């Protein structure tokens, strides 16, 4: 499981009516039908649960608490960056209506003249067009782009949904990989509208309004369209190593780690998963470098361009980008910032 950028996750999410995970982009794929309940082996949609109603005790009502989430404060002199690790999908209970975020996060939002997301809202809206342009073929190209055993494995995974199989035949391997991951998020019961970015904007736009992107849509797209065929095959192969049920369990595990809010614990979990799922370690490492680490460096460079003394910037990016030796938090430390949990 890798990180989908917010733009690609959005497009892939729309494709399967669900968001992708915390590190890959969010993208909408046209023409991919929503799987009917129980029609995909292992891709059964979890029943929708209403947001939890606060209970009560002898001393009075119990107030629902928001997820903790990975949240850090980076300071260098009078320059402050608030950094939140997001999930592009979520659960209603992560964001109680009366208090969707912890007080520290709400205070940081209120103090920040600028909210910086992976992709600006305007570019996110048009991401589906680029995904169609670069990720979807005019003919059934995927079977010919994959080794026969890998194509057979994917076809067997989708055998219960002929419409989904027909649609994925026209995708390039990198996009097929994102769609498979999106189905797993759908099966885990997580929803796009409860992704962190959507919830942040709901809060932020009530009082402010300047929202910028840390990368452009073409930059985000190139992270995938410039992958070699070997890299794309490795991405898809990793998504099919485990059973659908095991992939769903991983989605739940990542969601729980994000709720706890420790970026380094999330990074360690991801590193262990990558090690276990890699079919070719050299190729797998090169994918991580392109999709995660190169983008981490771009994010930090852009943050520093936006940042100014006494004008805090609130940054919200996929949680898998934050921790570890090549993560955004460590890169900020290398630039002279003191980084502490918020």
N, C-alpha and C positions, 0 to 999 in steps of 0.2 A: 504494500500500500504506500503510494507516494502522495505528494501534496498537489492538489489541483489548484492552479491560480484562480482567483475569483472570477475572472472573465470566462475561462474555460469551464469552470465548475458550474457557472450559471447556465451556459449553453448546454452542457451535458446534462445538467439538472433539468432543464426544460425538456430536453429530449426524453428523459425517462420520468419526468414529473417529480424530480427530486434533486437536491444539491449534492455536490461532491465533497471530498474531505478537506482536511486542513492545510494541505500544502500545494496541491495542484490548483490551477485556476478554475474559475466558475464559468462554464460556457453552455449555450443552448443549441441542441442539434435538431434541425428541422427534419421532419419525416420519420422520427423514431417514435412509434406508438407507445403509449403507457401500457405496461403489461397488465392484462386482466388478472384479478386475484387468482392465485394458485395456478396460473397458466405456465409459469416458468419453474422448472425444477430448482428448488432451493431459493427462488426469488419471490417468495410469497410475501405480500405486503403485510406488515404488522398492523393490527387494528389500531385505528386512531383513538387516542385517549384524550379526554378533556383535560385542561389544565387542572392541577391539583387544587382542591379547595382547602384553605387553611382550616386546621382543626382547632380544638380548644382544650384547655386544661382547667384545673380547679382555679387557677389564678387568672384565667381569661383566654382570649383567642391566641392561637399560635400564628405568627406572621410568616408567610412563605419567604424563604431566603433565595436570592439569585445564586447562580453558579459562581464559584470564586473566580475562575478563569486566570490564565497567566497574565499578570499585569505588573509592569516595571516602570520605574522612574529613572531616567538617565540624565545626569546633570554634568555640565562642564562650564564652570564659571556661572554666568547668569543665563546660560542657554539650557532649556529644559525640553526633553522629549518624553512624553508619556507613551509607552509601548504596550499594546494589548495584543495577545495572541488569540486569533479568532478560529471558529469553525464555520465553514460555509453552509452547514446544515445544523439543525438543533432540535430541541424538544421544547414545547411550550413551558414546561416547568423550570427551564433554565432562566426564564425571564419573567418573573411574577409581574403582573400588571401594575401593582402598587409601587414596585421598586425593581425595575428590570436589571439594574447593575448595582454592585456594591457602592456605598457612599464615596469611597476613595476614587472610584472610576467616574462617578457622576461629577464629583468636584473637579477632577482633571478635565473632563469634557467642558465644564462650565468655564474653566480658566483658559481654554485654548482657542485662539482666534482661527485656527486651521485644523481640520480633520483630514488626515491623509490615509487613503485606502490603497490597496494594490492597484486598483483601476478606478478612474473617475466614474461617477454615475452615468455621465453621458456616453462614455465609451462602453460601459457595461451594457447599455441598452442596445448597442449595435453589434455586440460581440457575436450574436448568432449569425449575422451575415458573413463575417470572416470565417467562422467555423465551417459554414456551408461551402464557402469558396475554396478553402484550403484542405478541408478534411473529408469532403464528400466527393466521390467520383460520379461520372455520368453513367457508368456501367458497373457491373458486379466485379470490382477490382480486388476486394479483400482475399478471396480464395487463392488468387494467383500471387498475392504478395506474401503469403504465409507458407511455411513447410506444410506438407499434407497432414502430418500428425497434429500440428497445432491447430490447423483449420478444423480438423475432425473433432478435436477436443472442444473447440468453441461451438461448433454446430451441435454437438451433443448437449452442451450446457443450455443451449437455446431451443432444444428440440420441441419443447412444449409450447413455443410461441412462434409460429411460422412468420407472422408479420414482423416481429422483432428481428428474426433471422434474415428475412429479405432486406430489411433496412440496413442491417449492419454489414451486409455483403458489399454495400456501396461505400463503406468507410475505409479510410486509411488506418493502418494498425494503431497509431497513436490515439486516434479518436475512438476506435473500437475499445481500446483499453479504458479510456475515461468513461465510456458508456457502461461497460461491465462494472466498474467501480460504483457508478451511479446507481445501478440496480441493487448493489449490495447496501448502499445507504438507504434506498427505498425500503428494502426488506427489513432493515433495522428499525424502521419506523421514524427516522429523522426527516425533518421537513425544511425546505428551502426558506420559507417565510420566517423560520426561527433561526436562520443563520445570523451570526454576530453582526455582519455588516448592515443587514436590513434593520436590526434592532437598534444599532448605534445611530443610524440615520434618523430613525423615528424620534430619538431623544434629541439629537443634535440640531435638527432643522427647526425644532420648536423655538430655539433661542438664538441660533446663529445662522450658518448657512454656507460658509466657504469650505467646500470639500474638493480635494485635489487627488490626483493619482500619483503613485510612486513609479509607475511605468506606463508606457503607452500600450494600446491594444496591439499594434504591430510588433512591439518588443515582446509582449507576452506570447503572441502567436508564433514568433520565430523560435521561441524556446522549444516548440514542438515540431514545427514544419521543417526545421533544420536538423532534426534527428535523422541519423542514418537508418536504413531499413533494418539493420541488425539491432539497433537500439529500440526501434519501434516494436520489433518482434519480441525482444526481451521484456519490454513493458507489459505486453499482452500475455506473454507466457507466465510472468509472475502473478498476474491476476487469476490465472487458471490453475496454479499449483495446488491451492487448497479447495476444499468443497465450498459451495455457497454458504453453508452454515458456519464454516470456520471463518470465512471472510466477514460475515455479519458479526460474529463474535469479536473480530478485530475492530470493527466499527464501534461496537459498544465499549471495548477496552479503551480506544482512543478518546471516546466521548467522556468516559469516567476520569481519565487522566486530565483532560482539559477542564473538567468541572473542579478538580482539586487545585489546578493552577500552577503546577511546577514545570517550567519550560525545559529544564534539564532532564527531568524524568521523562517527559514526552520525547525528547531527542534520543535518550538512551533506548526507550521502547522502540522507536522507529529504526534505529541502527540495528537492533537485534532482529527486527522483522525483515529488514532488507537483507541481512546476512543469511537468514533462513530461506528467503524466497528466491534469491538470486540464482539464475540458471548459469550465467556466465558472469563471474564477479567483476572482471575488468569492464565489461560492457555495462553492467549495472552501476558501477561507480561513475562511469562517464555520463550516464543518464542523470544521476543525482547531481553531478557537477553542473550540468546544463539546466536542469529544471529547478534546482534548489539553490546551490551555492553561488552560481553566477548571478542569479536574481537577488540573493541576499546582498551581494556587493552593490548591485544597482540600487536596491532599496536604501541602503545606508548613504550612498552618494547623494541620492535625491533628498533624503531627510536633512542632510547637512546644507543643501542648497536652500531648503525652505526655512530652516531654523534661523532664529535671530534672537539676540539678547532681549530678555524680558518679554518674549512673545512665544509662549509654549506651543508646541505642536503635538497633537494627539494622533498617534500612528496606530493603525489597526491592520495587521497582516496575519496570514495563516500561522497557526500556533507552531507548526513544524519548522517554521523559519527561525524561531527565536533561539532555542537552546543549542548546546553543543559547541565544540571548538571552532566550527565554521559558521555558527549562527549569528544572527543580527546582534544579539546582546554582546557577544564576544567581540564582534567587529567594532561596536561602539566603544567598548573598553580600550581597544587598540587605538582608537581615535582620541583617547584622553577623557572619555566620559566615565563618571562613577555611576554604576548601575546597581540599583537596589530594588527588592520587591516592593510593590506599591500596596 
